[in-house]
Amino acid sequence: MKEGCRGVGDTGRLATVVAAVVVVLTGALTGVTLIVTPQRSAVPATGGELAVAPRGAPTPSNRPLPPAKPVSLEIPAIGLSTGALAELGQTATGAMEVPGDGQRAGWYAPGPAPGETGPSLISGHAMYAFARGVFERLRELRAGDLVRVGRSDGTIAEFAVYLVEKRPRKTGPATAADYTGSPGNGAELRLVTCAATYDRSVGNHTEEVVVSARLA
């Protein structure tokens, strides 16, 4: 209200006018609140939900551990628990060796050990000599599942799965570079196996399962 408006009428009339204006403004503001508030509360929340890790999954820290050989492997989600990992190298053609036992997984020793900086590799058979292998259920893993690797220094490197791939196998010898990808600065783990389906026409498995996990 402008100052010049106070000259209209006496104090009593001024008080009446002021009171009336206050009542009108209060009612107007109350009406605005009643209209706006329900609209705000009705707006749905957006973003964030799909990016949240599965309940109970750890937050990856990706801080590398000191060097130590892997001695055991445990994957609770698929009931896998095995010790005495085989130490694998390369064949004469430069391909990765595979375990000679269907119930034993193997660690690719020329690469980093699980927990060290870079992607480490552990492979195993899904099928071996027409029997189920140690990695037969590897394809069932999902993002957030844990993989624990016991190490020779008494520590356990715990990884959280973030990617499970089923993909065609390459026709030539499989090398470590086919699975490691970009090394990065953290510690990662790749679990590798052939898919359980055997193609008799080519005399080999035509698909493979590759699980990628980060140090938790």
C-alpha positions as CSV (number, residue, x, y, z in Angstrom):
1,M,0.0,0.0,0.0
2,K,1.3,3.4,-0.9
3,E,1.8,6.0,1.9
4,G,-0.7,8.5,0.3
5,C,-3.5,6.0,0.8
6,R,-3.5,6.7,4.6
7,G,-5.2,10.1,4.1
8,V,-8.6,8.5,3.1
9,G,-11.0,8.4,6.1
10,D,-10.2,8.1,9.8
11,T,-8.1,5.6,11.8
12,G,-11.0,3.3,12.5
13,R,-11.9,3.1,8.8
14,L,-8.2,2.5,8.1
15,A,-8.1,-0.3,10.6
16,T,-11.2,-1.9,9.0
17,V,-9.8,-1.6,5.5
18,V,-6.5,-3.1,6.6
19,A,-8.2,-5.9,8.4
20,A,-10.3,-6.6,5.3
21,V,-7.3,-6.6,3.1
22,V,-5.5,-9.0,5.4
23,V,-8.4,-11.4,5.4
24,V,-8.6,-11.3,1.6
25,L,-4.9,-11.9,1.2
26,T,-4.8,-14.7,3.8
27,G,-7.7,-16.4,2.0
28,A,-6.0,-16.0,-1.3
29,L,-2.7,-17.3,-0.1
30,T,-4.4,-20.3,1.6
31,G,-6.2,-21.1,-1.6
32,V,-2.8,-21.0,-3.5
33,T,-1.3,-23.4,-0.9
34,L,-4.2,-25.9,-1.2
35,I,-3.9,-25.9,-4.9
36,V,-0.1,-26.1,-5.3
37,T,0.8,-28.5,-2.5
38,P,-1.1,-31.6,-3.9
39,Q,0.5,-31.0,-7.3
40,R,4.0,-31.0,-5.9
41,S,3.5,-34.2,-3.9
42,A,1.9,-35.9,-7.0
43,V,5.1,-35.4,-9.1
44,P,6.8,-38.8,-9.3
45,A,10.5,-39.2,-8.2
46,T,12.8,-39.6,-11.2
47,G,16.3,-41.0,-11.6
48,G,18.5,-43.0,-9.4
49,E,16.4,-46.2,-8.7
50,L,17.8,-48.1,-11.7
51,A,21.4,-47.3,-10.9
52,V,21.2,-48.5,-7.3
53,A,23.2,-51.7,-6.7
54,P,21.2,-54.8,-5.6
55,R,20.4,-55.0,-1.9
56,G,23.3,-56.4,0.1
57,A,25.9,-55.9,-2.6
58,P,29.1,-54.1,-1.6
59,T,30.3,-50.8,-3.0
60,P,33.3,-51.5,-5.2
61,S,36.5,-49.9,-3.8
62,N,38.8,-51.2,-6.5
63,R,41.9,-50.7,-4.3
64,P,44.5,-53.2,-5.5
65,L,46.0,-55.7,-3.1
66,P,49.7,-56.8,-2.8
67,P,50.8,-59.7,-5.0
68,A,49.8,-63.2,-3.8
69,K,48.9,-66.4,-5.6
70,P,45.2,-67.5,-5.6
71,V,44.6,-70.8,-3.8
72,S,40.8,-71.1,-3.7
73,L,37.6,-69.9,-5.3
74,E,34.1,-69.4,-3.8
75,I,31.0,-68.2,-5.5
76,P,28.1,-68.5,-3.0
77,A,25.3,-67.6,-5.5
78,I,25.9,-70.8,-7.5
79,G,27.1,-73.0,-4.7
80,L,30.7,-73.2,-5.9
81,S,33.6,-73.7,-3.6
82,T,36.9,-75.1,-4.8
83,G,40.5,-75.1,-3.7
84,A,43.9,-75.8,-5.2
85,L,43.6,-73.6,-8.4
86,A,45.7,-74.9,-11.3
87,E,48.4,-72.6,-12.6
88,L,47.9,-72.0,-16.3
89,G,50.2,-70.6,-18.9
90,Q,50.2,-70.4,-22.7
91,T,50.4,-73.1,-25.4
92,A,52.9,-73.1,-28.2
93,T,50.5,-71.2,-30.3
94,G,50.1,-68.4,-27.7
95,A,46.6,-69.6,-26.6
96,M,45.6,-69.7,-23.0
97,E,45.9,-73.1,-21.4
98,V,42.8,-74.7,-19.9
99,P,42.6,-76.9,-16.8
100,G,43.1,-80.7,-17.4
101,D,40.5,-81.5,-14.8
102,G,36.8,-80.8,-15.2
103,Q,36.3,-80.1,-11.5
104,R,39.3,-77.8,-11.1
105,A,39.5,-74.1,-12.1
106,G,42.8,-72.5,-13.2
107,W,44.4,-69.1,-12.8
108,Y,46.3,-67.6,-15.8
109,A,49.7,-67.0,-14.2
110,P,51.3,-64.8,-16.8
111,G,48.7,-62.1,-15.9
112,P,48.1,-60.4,-12.6
113,A,46.9,-62.4,-9.6
114,P,43.3,-61.8,-8.4
115,G,43.4,-58.6,-6.3
116,E,46.4,-57.0,-8.1
117,T,46.1,-54.1,-10.5
118,G,44.6,-55.1,-13.8
119,P,42.2,-57.9,-15.0
120,S,43.1,-61.4,-13.7
121,L,41.8,-64.5,-15.4
122,I,40.3,-67.7,-14.0
123,S,39.0,-70.4,-16.3
124,G,37.2,-73.7,-15.9
125,H,35.1,-76.2,-17.8
126,A,31.3,-76.1,-18.0
127,M,31.4,-79.7,-19.4
128,Y,34.3,-82.1,-19.4
129,A,34.3,-85.7,-20.7
130,F,30.5,-85.6,-21.0
131,A,30.2,-84.6,-17.3
132,R,29.3,-81.3,-15.6
133,G,32.4,-79.1,-15.0
134,V,33.2,-76.7,-12.2
135,F,31.8,-73.7,-14.1
136,E,28.7,-75.4,-15.3
137,R,26.5,-72.8,-13.5
138,L,28.6,-69.8,-14.3
139,R,26.0,-68.5,-16.7
140,E,23.5,-68.1,-13.8
141,L,25.5,-65.3,-12.1
142,R,23.9,-61.8,-12.0
143,A,25.2,-58.3,-11.3
144,G,25.9,-57.9,-7.6
145,D,26.9,-61.5,-6.9
146,L,30.1,-62.0,-5.0
147,V,33.2,-64.0,-6.0
148,R,35.8,-64.7,-3.3
149,V,39.4,-65.7,-4.1
150,G,41.5,-67.0,-1.3
151,R,45.1,-66.0,-1.6
152,S,48.5,-67.5,-0.4
153,D,49.0,-64.6,2.1
154,G,45.9,-65.6,4.0
155,T,43.8,-62.7,2.6
156,I,40.6,-63.0,0.5
157,A,40.0,-60.9,-2.5
158,E,36.3,-60.3,-2.8
159,F,34.8,-59.2,-6.2
160,A,31.4,-57.9,-7.2
161,V,30.0,-59.1,-10.5
162,Y,28.9,-56.3,-12.9
163,L,28.6,-58.0,-16.2
164,V,27.7,-61.6,-17.5
165,E,28.2,-62.2,-21.2
166,K,27.3,-65.2,-23.4
167,R,29.0,-64.7,-26.7
168,P,30.2,-66.6,-29.8
169,R,33.7,-68.1,-29.5
170,K,36.4,-66.9,-31.9
171,T,37.5,-69.4,-34.4
172,G,41.2,-69.2,-33.6
173,P,43.1,-69.9,-30.4
174,A,41.8,-67.9,-27.4
175,T,44.3,-65.5,-25.9
176,A,44.3,-63.5,-22.6
177,A,43.8,-60.3,-24.6
178,D,40.4,-61.7,-25.8
179,Y,39.1,-61.3,-22.2
180,T,41.1,-58.6,-20.4
181,G,40.0,-55.5,-22.4
182,S,41.4,-52.2,-21.2
183,P,43.5,-52.8,-18.1
184,G,42.5,-49.6,-16.2
185,N,43.9,-48.7,-12.8
186,G,41.8,-51.0,-10.5
187,A,41.7,-54.7,-9.8
188,E,39.2,-56.8,-11.8
189,L,38.5,-60.5,-12.4
190,R,37.3,-62.4,-15.4
191,L,35.8,-65.9,-15.1
192,V,35.8,-67.7,-18.4
193,T,34.2,-71.0,-19.6
194,C,32.8,-72.5,-22.8
195,A,29.0,-72.7,-23.0
196,A,27.7,-76.1,-22.2
197,T,26.3,-76.7,-25.7
198,Y,28.7,-78.7,-27.9
199,D,28.5,-78.4,-31.7
200,R,29.4,-81.7,-33.2
201,S,29.6,-80.2,-36.7
202,V,32.6,-78.1,-35.8
203,G,33.9,-80.4,-33.1
204,N,33.9,-77.7,-30.4
205,H,31.8,-75.4,-28.3
206,T,30.6,-72.4,-30.3
207,E,29.7,-70.1,-27.4
208,E,31.4,-69.0,-24.2
209,V,30.4,-67.3,-20.9
210,V,32.6,-64.4,-19.6
211,V,31.9,-62.9,-16.2
212,S,33.4,-59.6,-15.2
213,A,33.8,-58.4,-11.6
214,R,35.5,-55.6,-9.7
215,L,37.3,-55.8,-6.4
216,A,34.9,-54.9,-3.7
